[in-house]
Structures are given as structure tokens and as C-alpha cells.
Amino acid sequence: MLAADRLVELRPRRSPIVARLDVRELVEMNQIRGALEPLILADAVERHTVETLAECEAVLVSTRRVRDPMEMVELNKAFHMSLLGPTRLQRSLDIVADQYDGIARLTQYRVIAHGDLPGKLIDEHLAIFAMVKDRLTDSAVGLMADHISSATARAKAELAQIGTRDGDEAGQVETAALA
């Protein structure tokens, strides 16, 4: 299971090791999100109901109260999935949901655990939600695209602070530093 989620690397006749974060992989995951989430959100905005908007708002309220970075990671995914949930684009939604699992969770944990980021994350989520609630699709989509772009930049900067290895593994960061 850990290997399937890319959290450990299995090695023949040797002990498994903690997987490395690959900055290129992180960028690719966020490129997938950046391409699909705005498209999915555009489809979802008009399909939101009072109930689905209340679900989004409940996640936001929980996010304001949480202090644990791993719980924040889970609430971040819950918020995005609740915003995108009413879409008819189920295959695209499944692809996006997959980007939040496995190694991405460790990356998000490391980034969220840093400094004042939770406040920025919440502010961005509140702004996106306000546009969705007001049915301002283009504004919501633009904010979502900016949010994902900013998240990519923050993650790259945070991972650069951890450091990278030379040689064939350039661009990879030990996840052990995330624990």
C-alpha cells in the first residue's frame, strides 16, 4: 500500500526506503490540477445547491479552527473536492482527486506546516468560495487557477529549502525531512 501510494521505494533484496519527493513530479501534479480544476469548477459552479455550498462552507469553518498541518492537508483536499463535486466531469474529477493522494500529501504537509501559509491558504479558499457562492464563474475559475499556480510556487520554494541531491537524482528531495 505504501509503495502503491509512492511513499516508500521497494528495492530487491534490500529494505524499503522512504521515497523521495521529485520536484518535477510535484510540478506535473499541479499542472494536471491547473489544467483540470478550473475546467471542472466552471462546470460545477451553476450546479451547486444550497446543500453543496453549505458543505463547502463547513469545510472552510473547520479549516479556520485547525492547527494540525496534516489535518489541514485533509481539509484542503475536502475543500477542493466539495467545490468541484457538483460537476458532470466525473473522470476529470477522479484524476484531480488522485493528485491529492500519496506523495502529494507529504509535500502539502511540508508546505502547510511552514509559517503563515495556512492563513494565505484560507484567504484564497474564502475568495474562491465567495465567487462560487455568487455564481461568478469566470472570477472563481481565475482565482482557482491563480491559487494552484501560487501553491506550485510555494511548494517549489519550500522544497528548495530542504535541499536537493546532485547527479541523477537532481530535483529529488528526501521525504524523511518531512516527518
C-alpha positions in Angstrom: 0.0 0.0 0.0 2.8 2.5 0.9 4.6 1.6 -2.3 1.4 2.0 -4.3 1.0 5.5 -2.9 4.7 6.1 -3.7 5.5 6.8 -0.1 8.2 4.1 0.0 10.5 2.6 -2.6 10.8 -1.1 -2.7 14.3 -2.5 -3.5 15.0 -6.1 -4.4 16.8 -8.0 -1.6 17.1 -4.8 0.4 14.9 -2.9 2.9 12.4 -0.5 1.6 13.3 3.2 1.9 11.3 6.4 2.3 10.5 7.7 -1.1 12.0 11.0 -2.4 9.9 13.9 -3.4 10.6 14.7 -7.0 10.1 18.4 -7.8 9.3 17.6 -11.4 6.6 15.2 -10.2 5.1 17.9 -7.9 5.1 20.3 -10.8 3.4 17.8 -13.1 0.7 17.0 -10.5 0.0 20.7 -10.1 -0.1 21.1 -13.9 -2.7 18.4 -14.0 -4.6 20.2 -11.3 -4.1 23.6 -13.0 -5.5 22.3 -16.3 -8.4 20.4 -14.9 -9.6 22.1 -11.7 -10.6 25.4 -13.4 -12.4 23.4 -16.1 -14.2 21.3 -13.5 -15.0 24.3 -11.4 -16.5 26.1 -14.4 -18.9 23.2 -14.9 -19.6 22.9 -11.2 -20.5 26.5 -10.2 -24.0 26.5 -11.7 -24.7 23.1 -10.3 -24.1 24.0 -6.7 -27.1 23.8 -4.4 -27.8 25.3 -1.0 -26.6 21.9 0.4 -23.4 21.7 -1.5 -22.5 25.3 -0.7 -23.2 24.6 2.9 -20.7 21.6 2.7 -18.1 23.9 1.2 -18.7 26.4 4.0 -18.5 23.8 6.7 -15.1 22.7 5.4 -13.9 26.4 5.5 -15.2 26.8 9.1 -13.3 23.7 10.1 -10.2 24.9 8.3 -10.2 28.1 10.3 -10.1 26.2 13.6 -7.5 23.5 12.8 -3.9 23.9 13.8 -2.6 20.4 12.9 -0.8 20.6 9.5 -1.9 17.0 8.5 -5.5 17.8 9.3 -5.1 21.0 7.2 -3.9 18.8 4.3 -7.0 16.7 4.6 -9.3 19.8 4.8 -7.6 21.3 1.8 -8.5 18.2 -0.3 -12.0 18.2 1.2 -12.5 21.9 0.3 -11.3 21.4 -3.3 -13.4 18.2 -3.7 -16.5 19.9 -2.3 -16.1 22.9 -4.6 -15.7 20.6 -7.6 -18.2 17.9 -6.5 -21.3 19.0 -8.4 -19.5 18.7 -11.8 -20.7 16.3 -14.5 -17.0 15.8 -15.5 -16.5 12.8 -13.2 -13.4 11.3 -15.0 -11.6 14.6 -14.7 -12.7 14.9 -11.0 -11.3 11.4 -10.4 -8.0 12.4 -11.9 -7.8 15.5 -9.8 -8.7 13.6 -6.6 -5.8 11.2 -7.4 -3.4 14.1 -7.4 -4.1 14.8 -3.7 -3.1 11.4 -2.5 0.2 9.6 -1.8 3.4 11.6 -2.1 1.4 14.8 -2.7 0.1 14.6 0.9 3.6 14.7 2.2 4.5 17.7 0.0 1.4 19.6 1.2 2.2 18.7 4.8 5.6 20.2 4.5 4.4 23.4 2.8 1.4 23.9 5.1 3.5 23.4 8.2 5.6 26.4 7.2 5.0 29.8 8.8 1.9 31.8 7.9 0.9 29.7 4.9 -2.4 28.4 6.5 -3.7 32.0 6.6 -2.9 32.5 3.0 -4.5 29.2 2.0 -7.7 30.1 3.9 -7.8 33.5 2.4 -7.5 32.1 -1.1 -10.2 29.5 -0.4 -12.5 32.1 1.0 -12.1 34.2 -2.1 -12.8 31.3 -4.4 -15.8 30.2 -2.4 -17.3 33.8 -2.4 -17.2 33.8 -6.2 -18.7 30.3 -6.4 -21.5 31.3 -4.0 -22.2 34.4 -6.0 -22.2 32.3 -9.2 -19.4 34.4 -10.7 -17.9 31.5 -12.7 -15.2 33.4 -14.6 -13.9 35.0 -11.4 -14.0 31.7 -9.5 -12.1 30.0 -12.3 -9.5 32.7 -12.4 -9.0 32.6 -8.7 -8.7 28.8 -8.7 -6.0 29.0 -11.5 -4.1 31.6 -9.5 -4.5 29.5 -6.3 -3.0 26.4 -7.9 -0.2 28.4 -9.5 0.6 30.0 -6.2 0.5 26.6 -4.5 3.0 25.3 -7.0 5.4 28.2 -6.4 5.1 27.8 -2.6 5.8 24.1 -2.8 8.8 24.5 -5.1 10.3 27.2 -2.8 9.7 25.1 0.3 11.2 22.0 -1.3 14.2 24.1 -2.4 14.8 25.0 1.3 15.0 21.3 2.2 17.7 20.8 -0.5 18.3 18.6 -3.5 20.7 15.9 -4.3 23.3 16.0 -7.1 23.7 13.7 -10.1 20.9 11.5 -11.5 18.7 12.4 -8.5 18.7 16.2 -9.1 15.4 17.6 -8.3 14.5 15.0 -5.7 14.2 15.7 -2.0 14.2 13.2 0.8 10.8 12.8 2.4 12.4 11.9 5.7 12.9 15.6 6.2 9.1 16.0 6.1 8.4 13.8 9.1 
